[in-house]
Amino acid sequence: MAPQAEPTPAQRAWSSTAPPGEFKPFIPPEQSPGEFTLRAILLGAVFGILFGAVTVYVGLRAGLTVSASIPIAVLSISILRAFGRATILENNIVQTIGSAGESVAAGVIFTLPALIFLGFQLEYSRIFLLAMIGGWLGVLFMIPLRRQLIVKEHGNLLYPEGTACADVLVAGERGGSFAGRVFWGLGLGGVYTFLMKSVGLWRERPLYEPSWLPGASFRADITTEYMGVGYIIGPRIAGVIFAGGVFSWLVMMPAIKFFGSLMPDVALYPSTVPIPQMTSDQLWASYIRPMGAGAVAAAGLITLMKTMPTIVAALAAGLKDVRAERAGTATSASRVERDLSMRTVIFGSIAILVMMWILLTFKPIPGAQTGWFANLMAGLFVVVFGFLFVTVSSRIVGLIGSSANPISGMTIATLMATCAIFLLLGWTGGAFAALALTIGGVVCIAAANAGATSQDLKTGHLVGATPSRQQLGLMIGVMASVFVIGGTLILMNQGLAQYKPIQLPLNLAALPEGVQVEGDHVYEGKTYTLVNAIGSREIPDGKYLFDRQTNQIEVQWVQGIGSEQAAAPQARLMATVINGILNQRLPWRLVLLGVFLVIAVELLGIRSLAFAVGSYLSIATTMAIFTGGVVRWLAERGTERKEHESEVSPGSLFSSGLIAAGGLLGLFAIGVKVIEDLGWIPRDVLHIGPSLLGDLTQANWPAVLMFGLLAASLFLFARKKLD
């Protein structure tokens, strides 16, 4: 007989007062302590802004996001306690409002950066409006679903992150040392990141390319956020992700290099450079990325297909609950059962439909003007697919948690359905590619926020919060976070951008297929013609500066998003799907290799989505994340029991601080670079490491040593029990 799991703090809190078989929240319904206070709203909005920006930074770099509810709850308990006694419901409102920033940012970075890959520019106002529409949609559609999924399925859908957050709030109500671990991680991680990124005392990426295995590359981006992400997701998932990186960088790339040596003078599409002349980075960009895109698409759809029975059941139950609400048979008997009205959902949905039509009609993406009928169809698609996948997202996170929520698969399904309809209607131009991405982006944001909203409502259900106030708080959290998400996205795209010298012949009078002129661009005081290549067989994908005097491309403009420093794998995948279906320029053989790779992995019984993401990302990312997973494995050896991936532990709290530190100080370093480029401060004003230590800052061993010390600090804090 398997041993019974030890009850969590929140479960122990109500188990002594509730009759057998009857649920009772931590705060009884008849009590009404302070909840929706001004200080809770303001602090939650601050955390929504903070974690929205951090999630954009970490998500674009790692391709992964982690729930912000627990670190926000821990910080709220500590901060509000400094201003006087705070109730558990106040702290719950803070984490509810704050967590909306993380979830909306995740949906944005998984989709909207694809505009760059499709040849369009990022606009702050457009990102702001689409993020707001998607975030509100995710909250609105969860209102009628709360009773069915959170309350009626209380014993079946566990919502692990929501339950863990309730444990933190209950433990904080009784006192403890939770906040100290987060602050230690924030402090040590902040010092580490500042000395590495801003001061430059050691290199950010140790690198070894063995001569005995041409094409292979060992590298790691030794950042605090990757270490923290790896620890939180655990050694199993981190190991599967790293296995995908090993397959791509240490198996496929050397194999491509080996067989490509037979064609020393022939460029094999999609590359325009012969394989023997290609570097590891070029092999990854040209051949591994299309394979990885196929793998991620297949894994997302397989995960979605596995949940189809759950989807159908949840959708039917949700529609039944909506009908009961409209008929007036569903009543709210107490404070803990009070949702926002169904009228709010109906009129809110109509308002979102109108807002989408107005946005697409009167503020279209430059170069992507579509008719009123297409814009109305887009609004209808957003509402229909939004409700479907909000239901799906809530049900899935209730079963397996937010970290495994396949919102990329839901978005791909939305894009495929939308693009297929567009293709039948003959809508295949670049304008309709942008329109399809807009639809998929809003649905993705709604699904991401619905998953986080479900976890928050579960936390509120356990601690005895008022659902209507949580739902209103989530709306406020969405509104606060969207002010910084677009700005952070644009800042990273500019701050990580690079200009690389290159020599490529080009005839503007007879442009190759997939190449188009976008206008003029000034670089270093000289005016160039900006050229964009998407799916060309002659010029690699990207943006280039063409000199009309020499009739050559002289500079490659590598934008920050899409570079190895911010790969944005999900957004790249969305652009690949849209462009492939509408324009039929996909390197299908490479994509199918990725598809069949995922099928083989599924047949082995391995979680294919994690493997597929790892096969797409740079091994510099997956190796650093795997290091965090190894630290967790070492920390748990010899302990009485291993922590569940969603449970609160000393190491997970310290890791949350590391993630926040890496995001905040990483953004600070990018901001300094942008200010230097504008000439507001002297260049390299903080970057004094090379002048102090010389060539030592570029050696591999100091970087490995410092990353090892960071791992040791995480291990020590993870082994030290909470008070």
Secondary structure as UniProt FT lines:
FT   HELIX           9..15
FT   TURN            16..17
FT   TURN            20..21
FT   TURN            29..30
FT   HELIX           38..62
FT   HELIX           69..82
FT   HELIX           88..111
FT   TURN            112..113
FT   HELIX           114..117
FT   TURN            118..119
FT   HELIX           124..142
FT   TURN            143..145
FT   HELIX           147..151
FT   TURN            152..156
FT   HELIX           160..174
FT   HELIX           178..193
FT   HELIX           194..199
FT   STRAND          207..208
FT   TURN            211..212
FT   TURN            214..215
FT   STRAND          218..219
FT   HELIX           224..247
FT   HELIX           248..252
FT   HELIX           253..260
FT   TURN            261..262
FT   TURN            264..265
FT   TURN            269..270
FT   HELIX           275..277
FT   HELIX           280..283
FT   HELIX           284..288
FT   HELIX           289..306
FT   HELIX           308..327
FT   HELIX           335..337
FT   HELIX           342..362
FT   TURN            366..367
FT   HELIX           372..400
FT   HELIX           402..404
FT   HELIX           407..425
FT   HELIX           430..463
FT   HELIX           467..495
FT   STRAND          498..505
FT   HELIX           508..510
FT   TURN            513..514
FT   STRAND          515..523
FT   TURN            524..525
FT   STRAND          526..533
FT   STRAND          542..547
FT   TURN            548..551
FT   STRAND          552..558
FT   TURN            561..562
FT   HELIX           564..566
FT   HELIX           569..583
FT   HELIX           588..603
FT   TURN            604..605
FT   HELIX           608..616
FT   HELIX           619..636
FT   TURN            637..638
FT   TURN            645..646
FT   HELIX           650..677
FT   TURN            678..679
FT   TURN            683..684
FT   HELIX           689..693
FT   HELIX           694..698
FT   HELIX           700..719
//
